[in-house]
Amino acid sequence: MSAITIETFGCRLNLAESDAIVREAERVGAAGLSIVNSCAVTGEALRQARQAARRLKRERPFARVVVAGCGAEIDAAAFAAMPEVDAVIGNREKRDGAALARIAAGAAPRVTVGANSTPPASPAIADARTRAFVEIQNGCDHRCTFCVIPLARGPSRSLDPAQIVADIQRLVANGVAEIVLTGVDITAYGLDAPDAPRLGGLVRRILAETPDLKRLRLSSIDSVEVDAELERAIAVEKRLMPHLHLSLQSGDDLVLKRMKRRHSRADAVRFCERARRARPDIAFSADIIVGFPTESEAMFENSLRLVADCGLARAHVFPFSPRPGTPAARMPRVPAGIARERAARLREASGAAWAKRLAQHVGRAAPILMERGGIGRMEDFTPVRLDGVAPGAICAAFIEASDGRELRGRIALATRRPSRDHERLLNGKRRRSAAGRLL
């Protein structure tokens, strides 16, 4: 059987869905597919998807090239016009085994998009030894003026909590150490389903009913939607990892208003302060757009100061990309050169904050979950390079150095059945020497 290949662009939800696509294609015997699971957040993401489709056709000329996902939903005609592309399918069809089988057989319509509001039969689950992404929610009810994702994904839909827990239990039983809850707007979880808990209740249920789960993470959250139960979970659930990625987008109130965001600058700062008081070891990262239409230098400076005011460990910086059909695309543009210059300054501030965060870990011991390639992750998601530990193992390591991008560690202990001393470290029951060094 000819292999199925897939390239994924965009969010963690797309990563989870790509795994589900491959498993479904293999289940129905849909061989000989080269799939691009596309993103539509920026024009650059669409360009990369087109580039990937051309390359896949060159590399596997006899395979059928399929462009799927959000980019396919938003720009179906452009992808269909590409001679390299054999089929364009939307967010529902990409996980439909029958649709994939028809494409592999050459019997499907060239373009099948637009039914994005239909929820999947079950969560998308990315099988892995170390970390697995589990979809808990899809779609979005908000209408930020720069964003096309609600058009590509449809309204917010929360998946069944019992099914989510059951799938996580299966993954953990298969040796997965860390679960990442993902979706388009996960802090909206439960708002569309009266019988479902909010996100905080779901987190507490997962941890209570999956005692063998070592680590639970959240993907990007909207801080203004965080419910009281989730704030309590951040404070008391030690298996809920102390890293939050925030959808902030700007640090200026007028820009936030023009974006139709639901929080103010002060809301974002207050949330970070509350979370840090509840969990002093917590790390924050955030998405920030620069060069949004009408953004002045003073408005940009407010975003620049957000790195310090929120205590961000790092910022993911995006120069504004106008998306056709959105209100922001009709607003007065900031010159591209100015947007690039602002992006460079914000990335420089983010780099300095990241280097500072890394330096704070040097000389300490920490539990590390190993991934592939000799890289592991601390609980706050900081990368640590270690030698001699298999992927999926949790080890205790002493942090020896930082190069400003990642840490270098030395193994203290590595085991799947930790000793009492090791377990004390992994559970956060740490003691300090008279000199103040963490032991």
GIBELRA-V176229 format. One record per residue. RES is the residue in one letter. D_FIRST is the distance of its C-alpha to the first C-alpha in Angstrom with 1 decimal. Layout:
BEGIN
res=RES d_first=D_FIRST
res=RES d_first=D_FIRST
END
This chain:
BEGIN
res=M d_first=0.0
res=S d_first=3.8
res=A d_first=6.3
res=I d_first=9.0
res=T d_first=12.4
res=I d_first=15.8
res=E d_first=19.3
res=T d_first=22.2
res=F d_first=25.8
res=G d_first=28.9
res=C d_first=29.9
res=R d_first=28.9
res=L d_first=28.1
res=N d_first=25.3
res=L d_first=24.0
res=A d_first=24.0
res=E d_first=22.4
res=S d_first=19.5
res=D d_first=18.5
res=A d_first=18.9
res=I d_first=16.8
res=V d_first=13.7
res=R d_first=14.4
res=E d_first=15.0
res=A d_first=11.8
res=E d_first=9.8
res=R d_first=12.4
res=V d_first=12.0
res=G d_first=8.3
res=A d_first=9.1
res=A d_first=6.1
res=G d_first=7.5
res=L d_first=10.8
res=S d_first=13.5
res=I d_first=16.1
res=V d_first=19.7
res=N d_first=21.6
res=S d_first=25.0
res=C d_first=28.6
res=A d_first=31.8
res=V d_first=34.5
res=T d_first=35.6
res=G d_first=35.4
res=E d_first=33.9
res=A d_first=31.0
res=L d_first=30.2
res=R d_first=30.7
res=Q d_first=28.2
res=A d_first=25.6
res=R d_first=26.3
res=Q d_first=26.1
res=A d_first=22.7
res=A d_first=21.3
res=R d_first=22.7
res=R d_first=21.4
res=L d_first=17.8
res=K d_first=18.0
res=R d_first=19.6
res=E d_first=17.1
res=R d_first=13.9
res=P d_first=15.7
res=F d_first=12.9
res=A d_first=11.6
res=R d_first=13.7
res=V d_first=16.3
res=V d_first=17.7
res=V d_first=21.1
res=A d_first=21.9
res=G d_first=24.8
res=C d_first=28.5
res=G d_first=28.5
res=A d_first=26.7
res=E d_first=29.4
res=I d_first=32.3
res=D d_first=31.4
res=A d_first=29.0
res=A d_first=30.8
res=A d_first=30.6
res=F d_first=26.9
res=A d_first=26.4
res=A d_first=28.6
res=M d_first=26.4
res=P d_first=24.7
res=E d_first=21.7
res=V d_first=21.1
res=D d_first=19.2
res=A d_first=20.1
res=V d_first=22.7
res=I d_first=22.7
res=G d_first=25.3
res=N d_first=25.6
res=R d_first=25.3
res=E d_first=22.3
res=K d_first=20.2
res=R d_first=19.9
res=D d_first=19.7
res=G d_first=16.5
res=A d_first=17.6
res=A d_first=18.3
res=L d_first=15.0
res=A d_first=13.3
res=R d_first=16.0
res=I d_first=15.4
res=A d_first=11.7
res=A d_first=13.1
res=G d_first=16.0
res=A d_first=18.5
res=A d_first=19.9
res=P d_first=23.2
res=R d_first=23.1
res=V d_first=25.2
res=T d_first=25.3
res=V d_first=27.6
res=G d_first=30.9
res=A d_first=30.3
res=N d_first=30.4
res=S d_first=33.1
res=T d_first=31.1
res=P d_first=30.3
res=P d_first=27.0
res=A d_first=26.8
res=S d_first=26.8
res=P d_first=27.1
res=A d_first=24.4
res=I d_first=24.0
res=A d_first=22.5
res=D d_first=21.8
res=A d_first=23.3
res=R d_first=25.4
res=T d_first=28.3
res=R d_first=28.5
res=A d_first=26.9
res=F d_first=27.6
res=V d_first=28.6
res=E d_first=29.4
res=I d_first=32.8
res=Q d_first=33.8
res=N d_first=32.7
res=G d_first=34.7
res=C d_first=38.2
res=D d_first=41.6
res=H d_first=43.4
res=R d_first=43.9
res=C d_first=44.4
res=T d_first=45.6
res=F d_first=43.0
res=C d_first=39.9
res=V d_first=37.4
res=I d_first=35.2
res=P d_first=37.0
res=L d_first=36.1
res=A d_first=32.4
res=R d_first=32.3
res=G d_first=35.1
res=P d_first=37.8
res=S d_first=37.7
res=R d_first=36.1
res=S d_first=36.4
res=L d_first=33.8
res=D d_first=35.1
res=P d_first=36.6
res=A d_first=36.0
res=Q d_first=32.3
res=I d_first=32.3
res=V d_first=34.2
res=A d_first=32.0
res=D d_first=28.8
res=I d_first=30.7
res=Q d_first=31.9
res=R d_first=28.3
res=L d_first=27.3
res=V d_first=30.5
res=A d_first=30.1
res=N d_first=26.7
res=G d_first=28.7
res=V d_first=28.8
res=A d_first=32.2
res=E d_first=32.5
res=I d_first=31.8
res=V d_first=32.2
res=L d_first=33.3
res=T d_first=32.1
res=G d_first=32.6
res=V d_first=34.3
res=D d_first=37.8
res=I d_first=37.7
res=T d_first=41.5
res=A d_first=41.6
res=Y d_first=39.9
res=G d_first=41.8
res=L d_first=44.0
res=D d_first=42.3
res=A d_first=42.2
res=P d_first=45.7
res=D d_first=44.5
res=A d_first=42.3
res=P d_first=43.8
res=R d_first=44.0
res=L d_first=41.8
res=G d_first=44.4
res=G d_first=44.4
res=L d_first=40.6
res=V d_first=40.7
res=R d_first=43.5
res=R d_first=41.7
res=I d_first=38.4
res=L d_first=40.5
res=A d_first=42.7
res=E d_first=39.9
res=T d_first=37.6
res=P d_first=40.0
res=D d_first=37.4
res=L d_first=36.0
res=K d_first=37.3
res=R d_first=37.0
res=L d_first=36.7
res=R d_first=36.6
res=L d_first=37.1
res=S d_first=35.4
res=S d_first=37.7
res=I d_first=40.8
res=D d_first=43.6
res=S d_first=46.6
res=V d_first=49.0
res=E d_first=46.8
res=V d_first=46.8
res=D d_first=48.4
res=A d_first=51.1
res=E d_first=48.9
res=L d_first=46.4
res=E d_first=49.3
res=R d_first=50.5
res=A d_first=47.0
res=I d_first=47.0
res=A d_first=50.3
res=V d_first=49.8
res=E d_first=46.1
res=K d_first=45.5
res=R d_first=41.8
res=L d_first=41.5
res=M d_first=41.0
res=P d_first=43.8
res=H d_first=41.9
res=L d_first=42.0
res=H d_first=40.5
res=L d_first=42.9
res=S d_first=42.4
res=L d_first=45.8
res=Q d_first=45.3
res=S d_first=49.0
res=G d_first=52.1
res=D d_first=54.5
res=D d_first=55.7
res=L d_first=56.2
res=V d_first=52.7
res=L d_first=51.3
res=K d_first=53.3
res=R d_first=52.0
res=M d_first=48.5
res=K d_first=49.3
res=R d_first=48.4
res=R d_first=49.9
res=H d_first=51.4
res=S d_first=54.2
res=R d_first=54.4
res=A d_first=56.7
res=D d_first=54.3
res=A d_first=51.6
res=V d_first=54.1
res=R d_first=55.5
res=F d_first=52.1
res=C d_first=51.3
res=E d_first=54.8
res=R d_first=54.4
res=A d_first=51.0
res=R d_first=52.4
res=R d_first=55.4
res=A d_first=53.3
res=R d_first=50.8
res=P d_first=52.4
res=D d_first=49.3
res=I d_first=47.2
res=A d_first=45.6
res=F d_first=45.0
res=S d_first=42.8
res=A d_first=42.9
res=D d_first=41.6
res=I d_first=44.4
res=I d_first=44.5
res=V d_first=47.0
res=G d_first=48.5
res=F d_first=48.3
res=P d_first=50.5
res=T d_first=54.2
res=E d_first=53.6
res=S d_first=56.8
res=E d_first=57.3
res=A d_first=59.0
res=M d_first=56.1
res=F d_first=53.7
res=E d_first=56.0
res=N d_first=55.7
res=S d_first=51.9
res=L d_first=52.5
res=R d_first=54.9
res=L d_first=52.4
res=V d_first=50.7
res=A d_first=53.9
res=D d_first=55.2
res=C d_first=52.0
res=G d_first=51.5
res=L d_first=48.0
res=A d_first=46.1
res=R d_first=44.1
res=A d_first=43.5
res=H d_first=40.4
res=V d_first=42.1
res=F d_first=41.0
res=P d_first=43.1
res=F d_first=43.5
res=S d_first=40.9
res=P d_first=42.2
res=R d_first=39.7
res=P d_first=40.5
res=G d_first=42.0
res=T d_first=43.3
res=P d_first=47.0
res=A d_first=46.9
res=A d_first=45.6
res=R d_first=49.0
res=M d_first=51.1
res=P d_first=52.9
res=R d_first=50.6
res=V d_first=51.4
res=P d_first=51.1
res=A d_first=47.8
res=G d_first=49.7
res=I d_first=51.5
res=A d_first=48.4
res=R d_first=46.7
res=E d_first=49.9
res=R d_first=50.1
res=A d_first=46.4
res=A d_first=47.2
res=R d_first=50.3
res=L d_first=48.5
res=R d_first=45.7
res=E d_first=48.5
res=A d_first=50.1
res=S d_first=46.8
res=G d_first=46.3
res=A d_first=49.8
res=A d_first=49.3
res=W d_first=46.0
res=A d_first=47.8
res=K d_first=50.6
res=R d_first=48.3
res=L d_first=46.7
res=A d_first=50.1
res=Q d_first=51.2
res=H d_first=48.6
res=V d_first=49.7
res=G d_first=51.7
res=R d_first=50.3
res=A d_first=48.0
res=A d_first=45.1
res=P d_first=42.1
res=I d_first=38.8
res=L d_first=35.3
res=M d_first=33.0
res=E d_first=29.8
res=R d_first=27.6
res=G d_first=29.3
res=G d_first=32.6
res=I d_first=33.6
res=G d_first=34.9
res=R d_first=36.6
res=M d_first=40.1
res=E d_first=40.9
res=D d_first=41.9
res=F d_first=38.5
res=T d_first=40.1
res=P d_first=37.8
res=V d_first=38.9
res=R d_first=37.7
res=L d_first=37.8
res=D d_first=36.9
res=G d_first=35.7
res=V d_first=34.5
res=A d_first=31.0
res=P d_first=29.2
res=G d_first=30.2
res=A d_first=33.6
res=I d_first=36.8
res=C d_first=39.5
res=A d_first=43.0
res=A d_first=43.7
res=F d_first=46.7
res=I d_first=46.4
res=E d_first=47.9
res=A d_first=47.4
res=S d_first=46.1
res=D d_first=45.2
res=G d_first=45.5
res=R d_first=41.7
res=E d_first=40.7
res=L d_first=42.5
res=R d_first=42.5
res=G d_first=43.0
res=R d_first=43.9
res=I d_first=42.6
res=A d_first=45.2
res=L d_first=43.3
res=A d_first=39.6
res=T d_first=38.7
res=R d_first=36.9
res=R d_first=40.1
res=P d_first=42.7
res=S d_first=46.2
res=R d_first=49.1
res=D d_first=49.9
res=H d_first=46.3
res=E d_first=45.9
res=R d_first=49.2
res=L d_first=47.7
res=L d_first=44.4
res=N d_first=46.4
res=G d_first=48.7
res=K d_first=51.8
res=R d_first=52.8
res=R d_first=56.2
res=R d_first=57.9
res=S d_first=60.1
res=A d_first=63.6
res=A d_first=62.5
res=G d_first=60.1
res=R d_first=56.8
res=L d_first=54.0
res=L d_first=53.5
END
